[in-house]
Amino acid sequence: MNDEATYLKIIILGVTLGLSIIAFLLKRAISQQDKTIESHGAALAALQLEQARDRSSINTLNEKFGEMKEYIKEIKDDVKQLLRQGNR
């Protein structure tokens, strides 16, 4: 009976050790997953910031393009007026 109790204690210790190792590995995997999620979150935030800057740059370029179109239209009008004056 003493041997059976000893074997039972060894089995219980083995199972406890096994479960402790599994719990440790799961905790470690979850921690790693959290770090991965955080790094992806940081990467996403950086990407969103870059996209916002790109949109801002595009808006600025569109404004400049509109200004240049107006300037070119004024030049064309001035050239037409000079050509009319030259034909008189």
Phi and psi in degrees as a GROMACS rama.xvg file:
@    title "Ramachandran Plot"
@    xaxis  label "Phi"
@    yaxis  label "Psi"
@TYPE xy
-63.347  -38.627  ASN-2
-66.5282  -39.5209  ASP-3
-64.935  -40.4001  GLU-4
-65.7261  -38.9629  ALA-5
-64.9752  -45.1736  THR-6
-62.6771  -40.5093  TYR-7
-63.822  -41.8987  LEU-8
-62.4149  -42.6806  LYS-9
-63.5775  -42.8577  ILE-10
-63.6484  -43.9835  ILE-11
-63.6309  -42.0838  ILE-12
-63.9897  -40.5539  LEU-13
-63.8636  -45.2901  GLY-14
-64.2886  -42.4863  VAL-15
-62.0251  -43.8242  THR-16
-63.397  -43.1877  LEU-17
-61.3333  -45.0044  GLY-18
-65.7489  -36.4955  LEU-19
-64.0812  -41.8595  SER-20
-64.6786  -43.489  ILE-21
-62.0358  -43.4408  ILE-22
-62.3828  -42.2394  ALA-23
-62.0423  -46.2155  PHE-24
-64.9254  -39.4049  LEU-25
-65.3606  -42.0008  LEU-26
-62.0173  -41.613  LYS-27
-66.0477  -42.1325  ARG-28
-63.8909  -41.0016  ALA-29
-64.8653  -41.558  ILE-30
-61.7815  -43.0645  SER-31
-64.0691  -40.024  GLN-32
-62.6261  -41.4565  GLN-33
-61.7737  -41.9875  ASP-34
-63.9042  -40.1405  LYS-35
-64.3856  -43.1297  THR-36
-62.7192  -42.1812  ILE-37
-62.8689  -42.8958  GLU-38
-67.3198  -37.2865  SER-39
-66.823  -37.6523  HIS-40
-62.3722  -41.3881  GLY-41
-65.8522  -40.8902  ALA-42
-64.7862  -40.0913  ALA-43
-64.6594  -42.5363  LEU-44
-62.4357  -40.8993  ALA-45
-64.8664  -40.1917  ALA-46
-65.2492  -41.7838  LEU-47
-64.8171  -38.1709  GLN-48
-64.444  -42.8795  LEU-49
-63.1557  -40.7665  GLU-50
-64.6582  -38.9943  GLN-51
-63.7117  -41.0252  ALA-52
-64.7897  -40.0835  ARG-53
-62.7231  -43.8454  ASP-54
-61.6733  -40.8278  ARG-55
-63.7651  -42.4266  SER-56
-63.7119  -41.6536  SER-57
-63.4378  -42.9426  ILE-58
-61.9717  -42.1044  ASN-59
-63.0459  -43.7219  THR-60
-63.5653  -39.284  LEU-61
-63.4431  -40.8156  ASN-62
-62.5015  -46.4917  GLU-63
-62.8956  -39.4663  LYS-64
-62.7433  -42.5818  PHE-65
-61.8466  -41.3701  GLY-66
-63.134  -41.7723  GLU-67
-66.5047  -38.108  MET-68
-60.8881  -43.9178  LYS-69
-62.3097  -43.293  GLU-70
-63.6359  -42.5938  TYR-71
-65.6558  -39.2399  ILE-72
-62.4112  -42.0744  LYS-73
-62.7091  -41.5321  GLU-74
-63.9901  -44.1233  ILE-75
-60.6146  -42.2656  LYS-76
-63.6342  -41.4896  ASP-77
-63.8946  -41.414  ASP-78
-64.7366  -43.7093  VAL-79
-59.7742  -42.6379  LYS-80
-64.8777  -41.9841  GLN-81
-65.3494  -37.845  LEU-82
-66.3824  -39.6866  LEU-83
-64.1559  -41.4404  ARG-84
-66.2816  -35.7638  GLN-85
-70.9205  -27.7424  GLY-86
-79.0033  -13.9968  ASN-87
